[in-house]
C-alpha cells in the first residue's frame, strides 16, 4: 500500500482508500483464496467501476453501476430462495480383477 492509502477490514472486506491517481476509492473482498478488488475510478472520459481479480479486469461505466447493483440484488434473492444443490455422488467401488 502507498503512503496515502488506508485500509479497514470487516468481514472479509477491506476498504482500501485510494491508490492510483485515477482511483477515488477501492474495496477488496476476500472469499477463501480469491481476492476481488472493486475500484471507483475517474479519468478524462468520466467515472467508472474497475473490477479486478487475479487474472481479469472488467470496467463498468458509472451509468451502469446502479444497474449492476440491482442485478447483484436479483442474483442474491434468487440464491437465497433456491433449493440447496444435491450432494455430490459417492464414489463407486471397483470390482476386483480376475484371479490368476
VENTADA-V817055 format. One record per pair of residues at least 4 apart in sequence whose C-alpha atoms are under 6 Angstrom apart, sorted by the first residue. I is the first residue (numbers start at 0). J is the second residue. If there is no record, write none. Layout:
i=I j=J
i=I j=J
This chain:
i=4 j=16
i=4 j=17
i=5 j=15
i=5 j=16
i=6 j=14
i=6 j=15
i=7 j=13
i=7 j=14
i=8 j=12
i=8 j=13
i=11 j=28
i=11 j=29
i=12 j=27
i=12 j=28
i=13 j=26
i=13 j=27
i=14 j=26
i=15 j=25
i=15 j=26
i=16 j=24
i=16 j=25
i=17 j=22
i=17 j=23
i=17 j=24
i=21 j=40
i=21 j=41
i=21 j=42
i=22 j=39
i=22 j=40
i=23 j=39
i=23 j=40
i=24 j=38
i=24 j=39
i=25 j=37
i=25 j=38
i=26 j=36
i=26 j=37
i=27 j=35
i=27 j=36
i=28 j=34
i=28 j=35
i=29 j=33
i=29 j=34
i=35 j=51
i=35 j=52
i=36 j=50
i=36 j=51
i=37 j=49
i=37 j=50
i=38 j=48
i=38 j=49
i=39 j=47
i=39 j=48
i=40 j=46
i=40 j=47
i=41 j=45
i=41 j=46
i=46 j=61
i=47 j=59
i=47 j=60
i=47 j=61
i=48 j=58
i=48 j=59
i=49 j=57
i=49 j=58
i=50 j=56
i=50 j=57
i=51 j=55
i=51 j=56
i=77 j=81
